[in-house]
Amino acid sequence: MEKLVAILNEIRPEYDWENADDFIANGMLDSFDIIVLVTELESAYPISVDGSDILAENFSSLEAIADLVRKSGGIV
């Protein structure tokens, strides 16, 4: 999880990612941030995120993002 938090902090350092929830509804991540995040995840983990998985629900929390990484074949 530390690596995920570090990636999110690179994109948007102003948020406390570990204690926040519903990143999308709370305006912490927008569509551009999600594209950047997917690129960073694919660089940091040996994964390829399928376009059909780029859904708001997969980026709504740390656990949701970790689940996406796992689903894509990575280890968090």
N, CA, C and O atoms as a Tinker XYZ file with bonds, in Angstrom:
   304  protein
     1  N      0.815000   -1.206000    0.000000    73     2
     2  CA     0.000000    0.000000    0.000000    64     1     3
     3  C      0.856000    1.268000    0.000000    63     2     4     5
     4  O      0.445000    2.305000   -0.520000    81     3
     5  N      2.045000    1.172000    0.586000    73     3     6
     6  CA     2.917000    2.353000    0.643000    64     5     7
     7  C      3.267000    2.862000   -0.750000    63     6     8     9
     8  O      3.326000    4.069000   -0.983000    81     7
     9  N      3.497000    1.933000   -1.670000    73     7    10
    10  CA     3.834000    2.333000   -3.037000    64     9    11
    11  C      2.648000    3.053000   -3.684000    63    10    12    13
    12  O      2.834000    4.040000   -4.395000    81    11
    13  N      1.432000    2.560000   -3.439000    73    11    14
    14  CA     0.232000    3.222000   -3.973000    64    13    15
    15  C      0.100000    4.636000   -3.428000    63    14    16    17
    16  O     -0.175000    5.574000   -4.176000    81    15
    17  N      0.295000    4.783000   -2.134000    73    15    18
    18  CA     0.205000    6.107000   -1.508000    64    17    19
    19  C      1.269000    7.033000   -2.096000    63    18    20    21
    20  O      0.995000    8.204000   -2.361000    81    19
    21  N      2.474000    6.519000   -2.298000    73    19    22
    22  CA     3.551000    7.333000   -2.877000    64    21    23
    23  C      3.186000    7.796000   -4.287000    63    22    24    25
    24  O      3.443000    8.944000   -4.649000    81    23
    25  N      2.595000    6.918000   -5.073000    73    23    26
    26  CA     2.178000    7.288000   -6.432000    64    25    27
    27  C      1.098000    8.358000   -6.375000    63    26    28    29
    28  O      1.163000    9.346000   -7.106000    81    27
    29  N      0.107000    8.168000   -5.514000    73    27    30
    30  CA    -0.965000    9.162000   -5.379000    64    29    31
    31  C     -0.412000   10.497000   -4.891000    63    30    32    33
    32  O     -0.867000   11.554000   -5.327000    81    31
    33  N      0.563000   10.454000   -3.994000    73    31    34
    34  CA     1.182000   11.691000   -3.503000    64    33    35
    35  C      1.950000   12.418000   -4.596000    63    34    36    37
    36  O      2.047000   13.645000   -4.572000    81    35
    37  N      2.494000   11.683000   -5.549000    73    35    38
    38  CA     3.166000   12.323000   -6.685000    64    37    39
    39  C      2.161000   13.072000   -7.557000    63    38    40    41
    40  O      2.455000   14.144000   -8.085000    81    39
    41  N      0.978000   12.494000   -7.697000    73    39    42
    42  CA    -0.053000   13.086000   -8.554000    64    41    43
    43  C     -0.759000   14.237000   -7.851000    63    42    44    45
    44  O     -0.938000   15.311000   -8.425000    81    43
    45  N     -1.158000   14.004000   -6.607000    73    43    46
    46  CA    -1.897000   15.002000   -5.832000    64    45    47
    47  C     -1.399000   14.993000   -4.388000    63    46    48    49
    48  O     -2.010000   14.347000   -3.537000    81    47
    49  N     -0.303000   15.696000   -4.092000    73    47    50
    50  CA     0.302000   15.649000   -2.758000    64    49    51
    51  C     -0.515000   16.332000   -1.662000    63    50    52    53
    52  O     -0.211000   16.167000   -0.481000    81    51
    53  N     -1.521000   17.075000   -2.021000    73    51    54
    54  CA    -2.274000   17.835000   -1.022000    64    53    55
    55  C     -3.278000   17.000000   -0.222000    63    54    56    57
    56  O     -3.909000   17.521000    0.698000    81    55
    57  N     -3.435000   15.732000   -0.551000    73    55    58
    58  CA    -4.442000   14.914000    0.133000    64    57    59
    59  C     -3.817000   13.875000    1.054000    63    58    60    61
    60  O     -2.692000   13.423000    0.840000    81    59
    61  N     -4.574000   13.511000    2.081000    73    59    62
    62  CA    -4.195000   12.447000    3.010000    64    61    63
    63  C     -4.861000   11.162000    2.517000    63    62    64    65
    64  O     -5.947000   10.801000    2.969000    81    63
    65  N     -4.212000   10.493000    1.607000    73    63    66
    66  CA    -4.791000    9.346000    0.915000    64    65    67
    67  C     -5.123000    8.194000    1.851000    63    66    68    69
    68  O     -6.104000    7.483000    1.632000    81    67
    69  N     -4.333000    8.002000    2.875000    73    67    70
    70  CA    -4.544000    6.862000    3.769000    64    69    71
    71  C     -5.784000    7.010000    4.638000    63    70    72    73
    72  O     -6.331000    6.011000    5.106000    81    71
    73  N     -6.231000    8.224000    4.859000    73    71    74
    74  CA    -7.388000    8.445000    5.731000    64    73    75
    75  C     -8.601000    8.982000    4.986000    63    74    76    77
    76  O     -9.564000    9.434000    5.605000    81    75
    77  N     -8.556000    8.935000    3.673000    73    75    78
    78  CA    -9.662000    9.453000    2.865000    64    77    79
    79  C    -10.412000    8.296000    2.217000    63    78    80    81
    80  O     -9.908000    7.179000    2.108000    81    79
    81  N    -11.615000    8.599000    1.799000    73    79    82
    82  CA   -12.379000    7.623000    1.037000    64    81    83
    83  C    -13.144000    8.344000   -0.068000    63    82    84    85
    84  O    -13.235000    9.572000   -0.082000    81    83
    85  N    -13.678000    7.577000   -0.971000    73    83    86
    86  CA   -14.444000    8.080000   -2.106000    64    85    87
    87  C    -13.703000    9.193000   -2.841000    63    86    88    89
    88  O    -14.175000   10.325000   -2.946000    81    87
    89  N    -12.536000    8.830000   -3.340000    73    87    90
    90  CA   -11.641000    9.784000   -3.994000    64    89    91
    91  C    -12.315000   10.552000   -5.131000    63    90    92    93
    92  O    -12.043000   11.735000   -5.330000    81    91
    93  N    -13.185000    9.887000   -5.869000    73    91    94
    94  CA   -13.833000   10.519000   -7.023000    64    93    95
    95  C    -14.902000   11.499000   -6.555000    63    94    96    97
    96  O    -14.897000   12.664000   -6.952000    81    95
    97  N    -15.812000   11.032000   -5.718000    73    95    98
    98  CA   -16.918000   11.881000   -5.246000    64    97    99
    99  C    -16.414000   13.091000   -4.473000    63    98   100   101
   100  O    -17.036000   14.153000   -4.504000    81    99
   101  N    -15.295000   12.936000   -3.783000    73    99   102
   102  CA   -14.738000   14.042000   -3.009000    64   101   103
   103  C    -13.827000   14.951000   -3.836000    63   102   104   105
   104  O    -13.223000   15.881000   -3.302000    81   103
   105  N    -13.730000   14.681000   -5.132000    73   103   106
   106  CA   -12.953000   15.544000   -6.019000    64   105   107
   107  C    -11.447000   15.412000   -5.886000    63   106   108   109
   108  O    -10.704000   16.284000   -6.336000    81   107
   109  N    -10.993000   14.332000   -5.275000    73   107   110
   110  CA    -9.558000   14.138000   -5.081000    64   109   111
   111  C     -8.868000   13.672000   -6.364000    63   110   112   113
   112  O     -7.697000   13.973000   -6.594000    81   111
   113  N     -9.599000   12.941000   -7.189000    73   111   114
   114  CA    -9.090000   12.487000   -8.481000    64   113   115
   115  C    -10.098000   12.854000   -9.563000    63   114   116   117
   116  O    -11.303000   12.667000   -9.395000    81   115
   117  N     -9.592000   13.376000  -10.669000    73   115   118
   118  CA   -10.462000   13.620000  -11.817000    64   117   119
   119  C    -10.027000   12.688000  -12.952000    63   118   120   121
   120  O     -9.119000   11.876000  -12.775000    81   119
   121  N    -10.663000   12.802000  -14.097000    73   119   122
   122  CA   -10.386000   11.871000  -15.195000    64   121   123
   123  C     -8.932000   11.949000  -15.667000    63   122   124   125
   124  O     -8.331000   10.922000  -15.985000    81   123
   125  N     -8.372000   13.138000  -15.714000    73   123   126
   126  CA    -6.965000   13.275000  -16.107000    64   125   127
   127  C     -6.061000   12.591000  -15.084000    63   126   128   129
   128  O     -5.115000   11.897000  -15.457000    81   127
   129  N     -6.351000   12.785000  -13.792000    73   127   130
   130  CA    -5.558000   12.141000  -12.735000    64   129   131
   131  C     -5.604000   10.622000  -12.873000    63   130   132   133
   132  O     -4.599000    9.946000  -12.653000    81   131
   133  N     -6.762000   10.089000  -13.233000    73   131   134
   134  CA    -6.907000    8.638000  -13.368000    64   133   135
   135  C     -6.034000    8.118000  -14.505000    63   134   136   137
   136  O     -5.404000    7.070000  -14.369000    81   135
   137  N     -5.990000    8.834000  -15.617000    73   135   138
   138  CA    -5.135000    8.419000  -16.732000    64   137   139
   139  C     -3.666000    8.446000  -16.305000    63   138   140   141
   140  O     -2.911000    7.523000  -16.612000    81   139
   141  N     -3.268000    9.493000  -15.606000    73   139   142
   142  CA    -1.890000    9.581000  -15.099000    64   141   143
   143  C     -1.631000    8.438000  -14.116000    63   142   144   145
   144  O     -0.576000    7.805000  -14.159000    81   143
   145  N     -2.591000    8.177000  -13.237000    73   143   146
   146  CA    -2.449000    7.112000  -12.246000    64   145   147
   147  C     -2.287000    5.752000  -12.923000    63   146   148   149
   148  O     -1.430000    4.964000  -12.523000    81   147
   149  N     -3.089000    5.470000  -13.931000    73   147   150
   150  CA    -2.973000    4.197000  -14.651000    64   149   151
   151  C     -1.573000    4.060000  -15.248000    63   150   152   153
   152  O     -0.956000    2.999000  -15.156000    81   151
   153  N     -1.083000    5.117000  -15.848000    73   151   154
   154  CA     0.268000    5.100000  -16.422000    64   153   155
   155  C      1.310000    4.819000  -15.348000    63   154   156   157
   156  O      2.222000    4.018000  -15.553000    81   155
   157  N      1.171000    5.480000  -14.202000    73   155   158
   158  CA     2.116000    5.273000  -13.095000    64   157   159
   159  C      2.015000    3.858000  -12.530000    63   158   160   161
   160  O      3.033000    3.249000  -12.201000    81   159
   161  N      0.793000    3.331000  -12.414000    73   159   162
   162  CA     0.612000    1.965000  -11.911000    64   161   163
   163  C      1.265000    0.960000  -12.850000    63   162   164   165
   164  O      1.916000    0.015000  -12.404000    81   163
   165  N      1.090000    1.168000  -14.155000    73   163   166
   166  CA     1.679000    0.250000  -15.127000    64   165   167
   167  C      3.203000    0.322000  -15.118000    63   166   168   169
   168  O      3.871000   -0.653000  -15.462000    81   167
   169  N      3.749000    1.455000  -14.733000    73   167   170
   170  CA     5.206000    1.585000  -14.617000    64   169   171
   171  C      5.730000    0.979000  -13.322000    63   170   172   173
   172  O      6.807000    0.383000  -13.300000    81   171
   173  N      4.971000    1.130000  -12.249000    73   171   174
   174  CA     5.424000    0.689000  -10.928000    64   173   175
   175  C      5.207000   -0.801000  -10.681000    63   174   176   177
   176  O      5.942000   -1.420000   -9.910000    81   175
   177  N      4.206000   -1.372000  -11.330000    73   175   178
   178  CA     3.871000   -2.784000  -11.155000    64   177   179
   179  C      3.934000   -3.456000  -12.529000    63   178   180   181
   180  O      3.740000   -2.792000  -13.548000    81   179
   181  N      4.199000   -4.746000  -12.568000    73   179   182
   182  CA     4.228000   -5.435000  -13.868000    64   181   183
   183  C      2.806000   -5.752000  -14.341000    63   182   184   185
   184  O      2.420000   -6.918000  -14.422000    81   183
   185  N      2.036000   -4.714000  -14.652000    73   183   186
   186  CA     0.637000   -4.902000  -15.031000    64   185   187
   187  C      0.308000   -4.098000  -16.283000    63   186   188   189
   188  O      1.042000   -3.202000  -16.697000    81   187
   189  N     -0.824000   -4.461000  -16.859000    73   187   190
   190  CA    -1.434000   -3.687000  -17.932000    64   189   191
   191  C     -2.910000   -3.569000  -17.571000    63   190   192   193
   192  O     -3.620000   -4.573000  -17.514000    81   191
   193  N     -3.370000   -2.351000  -17.329000    73   191   194
   194  CA    -4.760000   -2.129000  -16.936000    64   193   195
   195  C     -5.612000   -2.112000  -18.196000    63   194   196   197
   196  O     -5.368000   -1.330000  -19.115000    81   195
   197  N     -6.599000   -2.974000  -18.226000    73   195   198
   198  CA    -7.517000   -3.049000  -19.356000    64   197   199
   199  C     -8.401000   -1.805000  -19.388000    63   198   200   201
   200  O     -8.842000   -1.322000  -18.345000    81   199
   201  N     -8.653000   -1.298000  -20.571000    73   199   202
   202  CA    -9.489000   -0.109000  -20.711000    64   201   203
   203  C    -10.857000   -0.264000  -20.085000    63   202   204   205
   204  O    -11.427000    0.710000  -19.593000    81   203
   205  N    -11.397000   -1.483000  -20.095000    73   203   206
   206  CA   -12.723000   -1.711000  -19.506000    64   205   207
   207  C    -12.700000   -1.605000  -17.984000    63   206   208   209
   208  O    -13.753000   -1.532000  -17.350000    81   207
   209  N    -11.502000   -1.598000  -17.395000    73   207   210
   210  CA   -11.370000   -1.469000  -15.938000    64   209   211
   211  C    -11.189000   -0.022000  -15.492000    63   210   212   213
   212  O    -11.095000    0.251000  -14.295000    81   211
   213  N    -11.139000    0.898000  -16.436000    73   211   214
   214  CA   -10.985000    2.305000  -16.072000    64   213   215
   215  C    -12.373000    2.871000  -15.772000    63   214   216   217
   216  O    -12.981000    3.578000  -16.575000    81   215
   217  N    -12.832000    2.526000  -14.587000    73   215   218
   218  CA   -14.137000    2.932000  -14.070000    64   217   219
   219  C    -13.933000    3.653000  -12.747000    63   218   220   221
   220  O    -13.015000    3.326000  -11.994000    81   219
   221  N    -14.778000    4.624000  -12.463000    73   219   222
   222  CA   -14.660000    5.398000  -11.221000    64   221   223
   223  C    -14.592000    4.497000   -9.995000    63   222   224   225
   224  O    -13.828000    4.769000   -9.070000    81   223
   225  N    -15.369000    3.446000   -9.979000    73   223   226
   226  CA   -15.408000    2.564000   -8.807000    64   225   227
   227  C    -14.055000    1.901000   -8.531000    63   226   228   229
   228  O    -13.775000    1.538000   -7.388000    81   227
   229  N    -13.222000    1.740000   -9.543000    73   227   230
   230  CA   -11.905000    1.129000   -9.352000    64   229   231
   231  C    -10.858000    2.108000   -8.834000    63   230   232   233
   232  O     -9.720000    1.722000   -8.562000    81   231
   233  N    -11.245000    3.378000   -8.697000    73   231   234
   234  CA   -10.315000    4.416000   -8.241000    64   233   235
   235  C    -10.894000    5.216000   -7.075000    63   234   236   237
   236  O    -10.450000    6.331000   -6.799000    81   235
   237  N    -11.881000    4.645000   -6.397000    73   235   238
   238  CA   -12.591000    5.377000   -5.347000    64   237   239
   239  C    -11.912000    5.323000   -3.984000    63   238   240   241
   240  O    -12.237000    6.118000   -3.103000    81   239
   241  N    -10.975000    4.398000   -3.799000    73   239   242
   242  CA   -10.291000    4.266000   -2.505000    64   241   243
   243  C     -8.964000    3.538000   -2.714000    63   242   244   245
   244  O     -8.712000    2.975000   -3.779000    81   243
   245  N     -8.131000    3.560000   -1.693000    73   243   246
   246  CA    -6.868000    2.812000   -1.768000    64   245   247
   247  C     -7.130000    1.333000   -2.006000    63   246   248   249
   248  O     -6.462000    0.700000   -2.823000    81   247
   249  N     -8.098000    0.792000   -1.294000    73   247   250
   250  CA    -8.407000   -0.632000   -1.433000    64   249   251
   251  C     -8.907000   -0.958000   -2.836000    63   250   252   253
   252  O     -8.551000   -1.995000   -3.397000    81   251
   253  N     -9.730000   -0.077000   -3.406000    73   251   254
   254  CA   -10.225000   -0.300000   -4.771000    64   253   255
   255  C     -9.074000   -0.285000   -5.775000    63   254   256   257
   256  O     -9.038000   -1.107000   -6.690000    81   255
   257  N     -8.140000    0.643000   -5.607000    73   255   258
   258  CA    -6.987000    0.716000   -6.510000    64   257   259
   259  C     -6.102000   -0.517000   -6.318000    63   258   260   261
   260  O     -5.612000   -1.087000   -7.293000    81   259
   261  N     -5.896000   -0.926000   -5.072000    73   259   262
   262  CA    -5.104000   -2.129000   -4.793000    64   261   263
   263  C     -5.762000   -3.353000   -5.425000    63   262   264   265
   264  O     -5.072000   -4.206000   -5.982000    81   263
   265  N     -7.086000   -3.447000   -5.345000    73   263   266
   266  CA    -7.810000   -4.556000   -5.970000    64   265   267
   267  C     -7.613000   -4.551000   -7.483000    63   266   268   269
   268  O     -7.450000   -5.608000   -8.094000    81   267
   269  N     -7.628000   -3.369000   -8.084000    73   267   270
   270  CA    -7.405000   -3.256000   -9.525000    64   269   271
   271  C     -6.002000   -3.744000   -9.893000    63   270   272   273
   272  O     -5.829000   -4.462000  -10.878000    81   271
   273  N     -5.010000   -3.354000   -9.106000    73   271   274
   274  CA    -3.637000   -3.807000   -9.359000    64   273   275
   275  C     -3.570000   -5.328000   -9.256000    63   274   276   277
   276  O     -2.971000   -5.984000  -10.107000    81   275
   277  N     -4.181000   -5.885000   -8.221000    73   275   278
   278  CA    -4.182000   -7.342000   -8.046000    64   277   279
   279  C     -4.891000   -8.024000   -9.214000    63   278   280   281
   280  O     -4.394000   -9.009000   -9.760000    81   279
   281  N     -6.055000   -7.494000   -9.594000    73   279   282
   282  CA    -6.838000   -8.060000  -10.699000    64   281   283
   283  C     -6.030000   -8.040000  -11.995000    63   282   284   285
   284  O     -6.175000   -8.922000  -12.842000    81   283
   285  N     -5.186000   -7.034000  -12.137000    73   283   286
   286  CA    -4.370000   -6.885000  -13.342000    64   285   287
   287  C     -3.079000   -7.693000  -13.268000    63   286   288   289
   288  O     -2.254000   -7.634000  -14.181000    81   287
   289  N     -2.901000   -8.451000  -12.179000    73   287   290
   290  CA    -1.756000   -9.344000  -12.058000    64   289   291
   291  C     -0.617000   -8.848000  -11.200000    63   290   292   293
   292  O      0.430000   -9.491000  -11.131000    81   291
   293  N     -0.801000   -7.715000  -10.542000    73   291   294
   294  CA     0.254000   -7.160000   -9.703000    64   293   295
   295  C      0.117000   -7.564000   -8.250000    63   294   296   297
   296  O     -0.920000   -8.081000   -7.833000    81   295
   297  N      1.150000   -7.330000   -7.497000    73   295   298
   298  CA     1.158000   -7.598000   -6.055000    64   297   299
   299  C      1.344000   -6.269000   -5.347000    63   298   300   301
   300  O      2.300000   -5.538000   -5.604000    81   299
   301  N      0.410000   -5.969000   -4.447000    73   299   302
   302  CA     0.460000   -4.697000   -3.716000    64   301   303
   303  C      1.097000   -4.930000   -2.374000    63   302   304
   304  O      1.243000   -3.993000   -1.589000    81   303
